[in-house]
């Protein structure tokens, strides 16, 4: 899964929650999946941030 795919899925979950289209029985599943996707996205962003920091540090030397 890519960051973009995870973000798109998060947007779909959010749209379903906001519109009321997500059935009540599916709410816990949707919220749990959103949590997994949020953690994935945070990890991806953290990795990019670290890579950029390393690169900037290397260029300063």
C-alpha positions as semicolon CSV with decimal commas, in nm:
position;residue;x (nm);y (nm);z (nm)
1;X;0,000;0,000;0,000
2;X;0,123;0,348;-0,079
3;X;0,070;0,664;0,120
4;X;-0,168;0,790;-0,149
5;X;-0,376;0,472;-0,138
6;X;-0,400;0,488;0,240
7;X;-0,499;0,854;0,226
8;X;-0,768;0,782;-0,034
9;X;-0,910;0,502;0,178
10;X;-0,912;0,731;0,480
11;X;-1,102;0,991;0,279
12;X;-1,357;0,727;0,174
13;X;-1,405;0,618;0,536
14;X;-1,447;0,979;0,645
15;X;-1,697;1,050;0,369
16;X;-1,902;0,747;0,472
17;X;-1,899;0,856;0,835
18;X;-1,986;1,218;0,758
19;X;-2,268;1,129;0,519
20;X;-2,417;0,867;0,747
21;X;-2,376;0,601;0,478
22;X;-2,168;0,379;0,707
23;X;-2,407;0,140;0,886
24;X;-2,396;0,148;1,264
25;X;-2,273;-0,210;1,275
26;X;-1,975;-0,111;1,057
27;X;-1,866;0,187;1,269
28;X;-1,621;-0,002;1,493
29;X;-1,462;-0,166;1,189
30;X;-1,437;0,166;1,004
31;X;-1,284;0,342;1,305
32;X;-1,035;0,059;1,360
33;X;-0,933;0,062;0,993
34;X;-0,896;0,440;1,003
35;X;-0,661;0,404;1,300
36;X;-0,447;0,154;1,111
37;X;-0,435;0,382;0,807
38;X;-0,349;0,688;1,016
39;X;-0,059;0,504;1,181
40;X;0,062;0,388;0,839
41;X;0,050;0,743;0,700
42;X;0,231;0,884;1,004
43;X;0,504;0,621;0,968
44;X;0,542;0,698;0,598
45;X;0,567;1,072;0,666
46;X;0,815;1,013;0,947
47;X;1,030;0,807;0,711
48;X;1,031;1,082;0,451
49;X;1,110;1,341;0,715
50;X;1,405;1,135;0,840
51;X;1,535;1,080;0,487
52;X;1,515;1,453;0,414
53;X;1,683;1,540;0,743
54;X;1,966;1,297;0,668
55;X;2,011;1,442;0,322
56;X;2,017;1,802;0,449
57;X;2,264;1,700;0,719
58;X;2,490;1,530;0,460
59;X;2,484;1,841;0,239
60;X;2,582;2,065;0,531
61;X;2,899;1,866;0,596
